Amino acid sequence: MGDFYQNGIITTLHNLSQRPVDELEAELLQFSRQRPLGLILPSLYSELEGEALPQIIAELAQVPYLSEVVIGLDRADQAQFQHALEFFGALPQRHRVLWNDGPRLRALDAELQAQDLAPREPGKGRNVWYCMGYVLASGRTESVALHDCDILTYDRSLLARLIYPVAHPGFNYEFCKGYYARVAGGKINGRVSRLLVTPLLRALKKTLGDMEYLEYMDSFRYPLAGEFSFRRDVLTDIRIPSDWGLEIGVLSEVYRNYANNRLCQVDIADVYDHKHQDMSVDDDSQGLSRMSVDIAKALFRKLATRGVTFNSESFRSLKATYYRIALDFVETYHNDAIMNGLRLDIHNEEVAVEMFAENIMKAGEAFLARPMERPFIPGWNRVISAIPDILERLQAAVEADAAEFGVPA
């Protein structure tokens, strides 16, 4: 059970009573008659063969209030796409699968690439961006949730709590971020959030002084959670990164576009576990190492847009400040784990901190070397301005894929 404390400048909606999911769903069904609700699922084909996604689909099949489910499918050939259509056919709700590697969507992507309007690299950001475009094109939903497809501890109450703040007609929230304790299997997880993001934000506050943006980012209890929900109008202007900075980028964008009282975070799960990335200590092109570089760069870029000037000396000072704060956090988490009967390996924690400290410098050097780098995918408003019929063509391509492979309308 969570506490009722409100930290920072973002409203926190707690789980104070373990309210039954049937009650939440009954209310959401009522809300959906006034404000249709949808869900985005960015998925790799490999996740269809994993342990988590079949359970997620079994849970979603029981959800009564969704008007549409939009699935982005990456890394799938034709046979795998056909299998995906059968797999997601278990959903009773209207649903569509975006075959991102299919010839129709590839042709559309090539046209956007030619005008520098498409995502520049594959990955979750690209997948989510096209799903957002389809939601706008479809026009069937007013409020939409998004969550990952690798959640091993999933049950449908997670979705109910995640979408409730943007579904309730009496609430004025445009965006909601999910959070949860990253505890599973007898240990504390979430190393990048615990040991990189929070200590780095605290170090930035110490080196740069008080800034509302930093206070805002530090208000989120789990800033790297892949679960959030939003009103449909959020999708038109938001620019998201195509790299591992996706979650930080989304938070930064809604900060730019909306007043703080239109944003919130919600406790969506007591237990949460998903697949874990390798540390990749010796290779900053993959795993948690690349993730940490991308996240740090995302923060530096956002701060630069707010007038912060960085140089090599400021990054060296930031690294030293971060390192001391992060090591203190290791002790804090270790004591927390012991009191709760959980495992936490101090050696591995400090190895992670050392890697993150080095990667803060690498991110800083990359930022200084390529100050004109544009990692953000253009907002859909810009794309529509350049190609006015793009949403209709995106929807037509998805519908043509569905029709060709026998999916009923």
C-alpha positions in Angstrom: 0.0 0.0 0.0 1.3 3.4 -1.0 1.4 6.5 1.2 -0.5 9.7 0.5 2.6 12.0 0.3 2.8 14.5 -2.6 6.4 15.0 -3.6 7.6 17.6 -6.1 5.4 19.6 -8.4 3.4 16.8 -10.1 0.2 15.3 -8.7 0.6 11.8 -7.4 -2.4 9.4 -7.4 -1.7 6.6 -5.0 -3.0 3.1 -4.4 -4.4 3.6 -1.0 -7.2 1.0 -0.8 -6.5 -1.9 -3.2 -9.7 -1.1 -5.0 -11.1 -4.1 -6.9 -10.5 -4.0 -10.6 -14.1 -4.8 -11.4 -15.1 -1.5 -9.7 -12.5 0.5 -11.7 -13.6 -1.2 -15.0 -17.3 -0.5 -14.3 -16.5 3.2 -14.0 -14.2 3.1 -17.0 -17.0 1.5 -19.1 -19.2 4.5 -18.1 -16.5 7.0 -18.9 -15.9 5.3 -22.3 -19.4 6.1 -23.5 -18.5 9.8 -23.2 -14.7 9.5 -23.9 -13.8 6.4 -26.0 -10.6 4.7 -24.7 -7.8 3.0 -26.6 -4.5 1.2 -26.0 -1.2 1.2 -27.9 1.0 -1.9 -27.7 4.5 -1.5 -29.2 5.8 -5.1 -29.8 8.6 -7.1 -31.2 7.6 -10.3 -33.0 9.9 -12.2 -30.6 7.6 -11.1 -27.8 4.8 -13.2 -29.2 6.9 -16.2 -28.5 7.8 -15.1 -25.0 6.2 -15.7 -21.6 4.7 -12.2 -21.0 2.7 -11.3 -24.1 0.4 -14.3 -24.2 -0.6 -13.5 -20.6 -1.1 -9.8 -21.4 -3.5 -10.7 -24.3 -5.4 -13.1 -22.1 -5.9 -10.3 -19.5 -6.8 -7.7 -22.2 -9.4 -10.0 -23.6 -11.4 -9.4 -20.4 -11.3 -5.6 -20.6 -14.7 -4.3 -21.4 -14.0 -0.6 -22.0 -11.5 -0.4 -24.9 -12.8 0.9 -28.2 -9.5 0.1 -30.1 -6.2 -1.6 -29.6 -3.3 -0.5 -31.9 -0.4 -2.9 -32.1 2.9 -1.9 -33.6 4.8 -5.0 -34.8 8.6 -4.8 -35.4 11.0 -7.3 -36.9 8.4 -9.5 -38.6 8.4 -11.1 -42.1 5.2 -11.9 -43.9 4.7 -15.3 -42.3 5.3 -13.8 -38.9 2.9 -11.0 -39.6 0.2 -13.5 -40.5 0.9 -15.4 -37.3 0.7 -12.1 -35.4 -2.8 -11.5 -36.9 -3.9 -14.8 -35.6 -2.2 -14.2 -32.2 -3.9 -10.8 -31.6 -7.1 -12.2 -33.0 -7.8 -13.4 -29.5 -8.7 -9.8 -28.6 -12.4 -9.2 -28.8 -11.9 -5.4 -29.2 -11.4 -3.8 -32.5 -7.7 -4.0 -33.1 -5.2 -3.3 -35.9 -1.6 -4.5 -36.3 0.8 -2.1 -37.9 3.3 -4.3 -39.9 6.2 -1.9 -39.7 8.4 -4.0 -41.9 5.7 -4.7 -44.5 6.0 -3.2 -48.0 3.1 -0.7 -47.6 4.4 0.9 -44.4 8.0 0.7 -45.7 7.0 2.6 -48.8 5.3 5.3 -46.7 8.3 5.5 -44.5 10.6 5.9 -47.5 8.5 8.9 -48.7 8.7 10.5 -45.2 12.4 9.8 -45.1 12.9 11.6 -48.4 11.5 14.7 -46.8 13.3 14.2 -43.5 10.1 13.6 -41.7 10.5 10.0 -40.6 12.2 8.4 -37.6 15.9 8.0 -38.3 16.5 4.7 -36.6 14.4 1.6 -35.8 13.3 0.9 -32.3 10.5 1.5 -29.8 10.4 5.3 -30.5 9.7 4.7 -34.2 7.1 2.0 -33.4 5.3 4.2 -30.9 5.3 7.2 -33.3 3.6 5.3 -36.1 1.1 3.9 -33.7 0.3 7.4 -32.5 -0.2 8.4 -36.1 -2.7 5.6 -36.6 -4.6 6.6 -33.5 -4.9 10.1 -35.0 -5.9 8.7 -38.3 -8.5 6.3 -36.9 -10.2 8.9 -34.7 -11.9 6.2 -32.7 -10.5 7.1 -29.2 -10.2 10.2 -27.1 -7.9 8.9 -24.4 -5.2 6.3 -24.9 -2.9 4.3 -22.8 0.5 2.8 -23.8 2.4 0.0 -22.1 5.1 -2.5 -23.0 4.6 -6.1 -24.1 7.2 -7.7 -21.9 5.6 -7.3 -18.5 5.9 -10.7 -16.7 3.7 -9.6 -13.8 0.8 -8.1 -15.8 -2.8 -8.1 -14.9 -5.5 -5.9 -16.2 -5.7 -3.7 -13.1 -2.4 -2.1 -14.3 -4.2 -0.8 -17.4 -7.3 0.3 -15.5 -5.3 2.4 -13.1 -3.0 3.8 -15.8 -5.9 5.1 -18.1 -8.3 6.2 -15.3 -6.8 9.7 -14.8 -7.2 10.7 -18.5 -10.5 8.8 -18.8 -12.4 10.4 -15.9 -14.5 13.2 -17.3 -14.2 15.2 -14.1 -10.3 15.2 -14.2 -8.4 17.7 -16.3 -5.2 15.6 -16.9 -3.8 15.5 -20.4 -1.0 13.1 -19.5 -0.4 10.5 -16.9 2.8 8.6 -16.1 2.6 5.2 -14.4 5.0 4.2 -11.6 5.6 1.1 -9.5 8.2 -0.5 -7.2 10.7 -2.3 -9.3 10.9 -5.2 -6.9 10.6 -8.8 -8.1 12.3 -12.2 -7.5 13.5 -11.1 -4.1 15.6 -8.2 -5.3 15.4 -4.5 -6.2 15.6 -3.8 -9.9 15.5 -0.6 -11.9 19.1 0.2 -11.9 19.1 2.9 -14.6 16.4 4.9 -12.8 17.8 4.3 -9.3 21.5 4.7 -10.0 21.6 7.0 -13.0 18.5 9.2 -13.5 17.7 10.2 -9.9 21.4 10.8 -8.9 22.0 12.7 -12.1 19.0 14.9 -11.6 20.2 15.6 -8.1 23.7 16.4 -9.3 22.4 18.7 -12.0 20.4 20.6 -9.4 23.5 20.9 -7.2 25.7 22.1 -10.1 23.2 24.3 -12.0 21.0 25.5 -9.1 17.3 25.6 -8.8 15.4 25.0 -12.1 11.7 24.2 -12.4 12.5 21.7 -15.2 14.8 19.7 -12.9 12.4 19.8 -10.1 9.7 18.6 -12.5 11.7 15.7 -13.7 12.7 14.8 -10.1 9.1 14.7 -9.1 8.5 11.4 -11.0 8.8 8.4 -8.9 9.8 6.2 -11.8 10.7 8.4 -14.8 11.8 5.5 -17.0 8.5 3.6 -16.8 7.3 2.6 -20.2 3.7 3.0 -19.2 1.8 6.3 -19.7 -1.6 7.6 -20.9 -2.7 10.7 -22.6 -5.6 12.6 -24.3 -5.5 12.3 -28.1 -4.7 16.0 -28.7 -1.3 15.3 -27.0 -0.2 13.3 -30.0 -0.3 16.1 -32.6 2.5 18.3 -31.2 4.7 15.9 -29.2 8.2 15.2 -30.6 9.7 12.0 -29.2 13.2 10.6 -29.4 13.8 7.5 -31.5 16.6 6.3 -29.1 16.6 5.1 -25.5 15.8 8.6 -24.4 12.1 8.0 -25.3 10.7 8.2 -21.8 12.8 11.2 -20.8 11.9 12.9 -24.1 8.1 12.3 -23.6 8.3 13.8 -20.1 10.2 16.8 -21.4 7.7 17.3 -24.2 4.6 17.4 -22.1 6.4 19.7 -19.7 7.0 22.1 -22.7 3.4 21.8 -23.9 1.2 21.7 -20.7 0.9 23.3 -17.3 2.0 21.1 -14.4 -1.6 20.8 -13.2 -2.5 19.0 -16.4 0.0 16.2 -15.7 0.1 13.5 -13.1 1.6 10.1 -12.1 -0.3 7.1 -10.8 0.7 3.9 -8.9 -0.2 1.1 -11.2 1.3 -2.1 -9.7 2.6 -3.5 -6.4 4.9 -5.9 -8.2 6.4 -5.3 -11.7 8.9 -7.3 -13.6 9.9 -7.5 -17.3 12.9 -8.6 -19.4 16.2 -7.1 -18.3 18.9 -5.5 -20.4 22.5 -6.6 -20.1 24.9 -4.1 -18.5 27.3 -4.1 -21.6 30.0 -2.5 -19.5 32.5 -2.8 -22.4 30.2 -1.8 -25.2 28.3 1.5 -25.1 26.4 0.7 -28.3 24.0 -1.7 -26.6 22.3 -2.7 -23.3 22.2 -0.5 -20.2 25.4 1.2 -21.3 23.8 2.7 -24.5 20.6 3.4 -22.6 22.5 5.5 -20.1 24.3 7.5 -22.8 21.1 8.2 -24.6 19.3 9.2 -21.5 22.0 11.6 -20.4 22.2 13.2 -23.8 18.4 13.7 -23.8 18.7 15.6 -20.5 21.6 17.7 -21.7 19.8 18.6 -24.9 16.7 19.7 -23.0 18.7 21.8 -20.6 20.5 23.4 -23.5 17.1 24.5 -25.0 16.5 26.2 -21.6 19.6 28.3 -21.9 22.1 26.1 -20.0 25.6 26.3 -21.4 27.8 23.2 -21.1 31.5 22.7 -21.7 34.1 20.0 -20.9 34.7 21.4 -17.4 31.0 21.5 -16.5 30.7 17.8 -17.5 33.7 16.8 -15.4 32.2 18.6 -12.4 28.9 17.0 -13.0 30.4 13.5 -13.2 32.2 14.0 -9.9 29.0 15.3 -8.2 27.0 12.5 -9.7 29.4 9.8 -8.6 29.3 10.9 -4.9 25.5 11.1 -4.8 25.1 7.8 -6.6 27.4 6.0 -4.2 25.4 7.3 -1.3 22.3 6.0 -3.0 23.9 2.5 -3.2 24.1 2.4 0.6 20.5 3.7 0.9 19.1 1.0 -1.4 21.2 -1.7 0.3 19.8 -0.8 3.7 16.3 -0.6 2.3 16.7 -4.1 0.8 18.0 -5.6 4.0 15.1 -4.3 6.0 12.7 -5.8 3.5 14.4 -9.1 3.3 15.5 -8.5 -0.3 18.9 -9.0 -2.1 21.1 -6.2 -3.4 24.7 -6.8 -4.6 26.7 -3.8 -3.5 29.6 -4.7 -5.9 27.3 -4.9 -9.0 25.6 -1.7 -7.9 28.9 0.2 -7.7 30.0 -1.3 -11.1 26.9 0.2 -12.6 27.6 3.5 -11.0 31.1 3.6 -12.3 29.8 2.8 -15.8 27.1 5.4 -15.6 29.7 8.0 -14.5 31.9 7.3 -17.5 28.9 7.4 -19.8 27.9 10.8 -18.5 31.2 12.0 -19.8 30.7 10.2 -23.1 27.3 11.7 -23.4 28.7 15.1 -22.7 31.4 14.7 -25.2 28.9 13.5 -27.9 26.7 16.5 -27.1 29.5 19.0 -27.5 30.8 17.3 -30.7 27.4 17.2 -32.4 25.5 20.3 -31.1 23.1 20.2 -34.1 22.1 16.6 -33.7 18.3 16.2 -34.1 17.3 13.0 -32.5 13.6 13.9 -32.2 11.0 12.6 -34.6 8.9 15.4 -36.0 5.5 16.0 -34.5 2.6 14.8 -36.5 1.3 18.4 -37.0 4.5 19.1 -39.0 4.1 15.9 -41.0 0.5 16.7 -41.8 1.5 20.2 -42.9 4.0 18.8 -45.4 1.8 15.9 -46.6 -1.9 16.7 -45.8 -3.2 13.3 -46.6 -0.6 11.3 -44.7 -2.9 10.1 -42.0 -5.5 8.8 -44.5 -2.7 7.0 -46.4 -1.3 5.5 -43.2 -4.7 4.2 -42.2 -5.3 2.9 -45.8 -2.0 1.0 -45.7 -2.8 -0.6 -42.4 -6.4 -1.5 -43.5 -5.0 -2.9 -46.8 -2.6 -5.2 -44.9 -5.5 -6.3 -42.7 -7.8 -7.0 -45.7 -5.1 -8.8 -47.7 -4.5 -11.3 -44.9 -8.1 -11.9 -44.1 -8.7 -9.8 -40.9 -12.4 -9.0 -40.6 -13.2 -5.3 -40.5 
